[in-house]
Structure formats: structure tokens, C-alpha cells
Amino acid sequence: MSAIDNLPPLRQVIADHGLSARKSLGQNFLLDLNLTAKIARQAGDLSGCDVLEIGPGPGGLTRGLLSEGARRVLAIEKDTRCLPALDEIAKAYPGRLEVLNADALDLDPLQHLTPPIKVVANLPYNVGTELLIRWLTPPDWPPFWQSLTLMFQREVAERITAQPGSKAYGRLAILSQWRADARIVMHLPPGAFTPPPKVASAVVHLTALPEPRFPADPKILERVVARAFNQRRKMLRAALKGMAPDIEDRLLSAGIKPTDRAETVHLEQFCALARSFET
């Protein structure tokens, strides 16, 4: 039996159900149940929360979430091969696990969840960034989630938490840090996974802010930031020249030198520049 519950070890589960990770689905399985429980703990107290998990695979993190006291877990799994293993977990935790066989990009999970809601997932590498952006850009704020505790390739985690002046700083950092507190809480080597990926991984914890850190229209801010970083080697007066004939004056009024490059500009300055386009 495993160290966290009375179910079989994950290696046995994978062998019993013939579950080999599929590259086409971005799958890399975590088999150490003590490690998956540790990841679950990074999300804080789960006892009063519904938890959304994307891509549970054979259920290592799912078991961690349930053993750490999650009120209820909604697991969305695209791979039908994993469903029998997840059904065994559901039977071991009656009434606390619902599994949906669906593509997370096509499903609205809210009809299956009761607030407060936390998202905890070892995201499939091929959809992780897209899901994060969706969760950070809902039509209304605050979002449906209190926090996101997500595993990414380390490079993506560093882009989420990057500060101005670093090579990793860009659109993802601004999008994440405008509306949330973001920090890396765990690092995992390739050897923690089966099969081992070619890159290291990291867990990022994002806590939703009640309102954005600085006022700005989301669509205008995204447009300004996209233009700035799409030509990140250019001075901003050149990168943004198509947005307004008086772009140099707008930059100066936002506290930005026209000769600055995007990677040196702080979030507050980008928000100030975005506000100049609202009137």
C-alpha cells in the first residue's frame, strides 16, 4: 500500500492498467505520492474548497489532494485509458471525486464546482500556458478561482514570476502579476517524472488579487504589452510608433523614456501607458 492512502502504489496502478505516458498528450507522470501530497500542500488549506485538477493521469496528484483534505476534486481527463484508475480513487474517497472525460480547453467546469475554488494541476505541457492565460483573462474580475497551484516547465515558471530587466520578463509576467501574486514554490528535476522530460519543472502558486494591482483596461494593456514585446529589441518609441502619432509624449507621461526597451519597463508604467489610450 502507498504512504498516503490504502490504494496501490502508482507504479502498480500504471502496470495494472497499461498506462504509458503519451507525448501527444503532453503526459509526464509523477509517481512519488509523498511528492504529490507535498505539491497539494502548496495550495494551502483545502478542507473548505472544491479543487479543479486538469490532466490527472493515473491520479497521483488527485490522491495527494484528497489525502490533504480537499472537500471535493473535479478532475478533467482527456485520456480514456486513465479513467479506470481514477474510478478506483473515486471509490476509495466516496462522494469527493468527480472525473470528467473531456478536453479542458473545451469545457466550462464551473457548473460542476462550488466556491471557494482552487486550481491545482500538473498541467500537460502542450496546453499549460494557454489554460493559465484563460484563467488570468476572464471577462470579470475577481475570477472563479482563489488560487492556482500549477506545475510548468521551469522556463515557463520563470517567465510567470520574472522581474523587469531579466530575459524572462515579458507578456506572461505582466499578465500574471497584474492580477495575482505569483511565486515559485517548488522545483522538480526531470527524474521525478515517468518518463523524464528533457527539462526541469517548477510549481508556481498564484493568488488572485481582489482587483488588478494598477488600473488599466485589460484589452488596451494587452495590446500595448504585445506590441512592446513583439519587438523587444527595439526602443519603445519605435516598437509602439504605430499606436499613436504622439507616442513619445505618452511614454514620457507614463514615466517611460522613449529610448527604453520593453524588458526594462515596470508593470505600473505599462498600466499608466495603457490608461493614456483610454480617452
URQUIQUI-V699445 format. One record per residue. N is the residue number from 1. RES is the residue in one letter. PSI is psi in whole degrees, 0 to 359 (none if undefined). Layout:
N/RES/PSI
N/RES/PSI
This chain:
1/M/159
2/S/174
3/A/345
4/I/345
5/D/186
6/N/12
7/L/163
8/P/157
9/P/154
10/L/326
11/R/322
12/Q/319
13/V/313
14/I/319
15/A/316
16/D/325
17/H/4
18/G/44
19/L/102
20/S/137
21/A/137
22/R/124
23/K/325
24/S/337
25/L/6
26/G/31
27/Q/132
28/N/116
29/F/137
30/L/121
31/L/346
32/D/106
33/L/333
34/N/326
35/L/319
36/T/326
37/A/323
38/K/320
39/I/316
40/A/322
41/R/337
42/Q/342
43/A/356
44/G/200
45/D/118
46/L/357
47/S/332
48/G/19
49/C/148
50/D/142
51/V/130
52/L/124
53/E/132
54/I/132
55/G/57
56/P/340
57/G/229
58/P/356
59/G/20
60/G/309
61/L/325
62/T/313
63/R/323
64/G/316
65/L/317
66/L/319
67/S/334
68/E/5
69/G/15
70/A/133
71/R/317
72/R/144
73/V/130
74/L/113
75/A/126
76/I/115
77/E/123
78/K/330
79/D/110
80/T/338
81/R/333
82/C/348
83/L/319
84/P/320
85/A/320
86/L/327
87/D/324
88/E/322
89/I/317
90/A/322
91/K/329
92/A/339
93/Y/74
94/P/130
95/G/2
96/R/352
97/L/124
98/E/131
99/V/128
100/L/126
101/N/97
102/A/167
103/D/123
104/A/336
105/L/342
106/D/358
107/L/137
108/D/108
109/P/352
110/L/331
111/Q/349
112/H/1
113/L/149
114/T/126
115/P/156
116/P/150
117/I/134
118/K/148
119/V/126
120/V/123
121/A/143
122/N/88
123/L/138
124/P/133
125/Y/329
126/N/351
127/V/0
128/G/311
129/T/320
130/E/318
131/L/317
132/L/314
133/I/320
134/R/317
135/W/335
136/L/349
137/T/49
138/P/163
139/P/327
140/D/151
141/W/140
142/P/159
143/P/183
144/F/341
145/W/147
146/Q/319
147/S/157
148/L/126
149/T/104
150/L/140
151/M/133
152/F/169
153/Q/144
154/R/323
155/E/319
156/V/318
157/A/320
158/E/329
159/R/325
160/I/322
161/T/5
162/A/152
163/Q/158
164/P/142
165/G/349
166/S/156
167/K/333
168/A/345
169/Y/128
170/G/207
171/R/320
172/L/323
173/A/316
174/I/316
175/L/318
176/S/315
177/Q/347
178/W/323
179/R/2
180/A/157
181/D/126
182/A/133
183/R/149
184/I/128
185/V/346
186/M/148
187/H/140
188/L/131
189/P/162
190/P/326
191/G/350
192/A/347
193/F/159
194/T/119
195/P/159
196/P/127
197/P/170
198/K/351
199/V/158
200/A/161
201/S/165
202/A/150
203/V/128
204/V/135
205/H/122
206/L/128
207/T/124
208/A/133
209/L/152
210/P/327
211/E/162
212/P/152
213/R/323
214/F/146
215/P/139
216/A/151
217/D/125
218/P/317
219/K/321
220/I/317
221/L/316
222/E/320
223/R/317
224/V/312
225/V/320
226/A/313
227/R/317
228/A/316
229/F/344
230/N/336
231/Q/58
232/R/341
233/R/346
234/K/151
235/M/150
236/L/329
237/R/332
238/A/317
239/A/329
240/L/9
241/K/335
242/G/352
243/M/330
244/A/143
245/P/335
246/D/36
247/I/326
248/E/319
249/D/321
250/R/318
251/L/313
252/L/321
253/S/338
254/A/4
255/G/23
256/I/131
257/K/135
258/P/337
259/T/357
260/D/156
261/R/158
262/A/321
263/E/351
264/T/355
265/V/131
266/H/158
267/L/314
268/E/323
269/Q/319
270/F/320
271/C/320
272/A/318
273/L/318
274/A/321
275/R/331
276/S/343
277/F/1
278/E/341
279/T/none
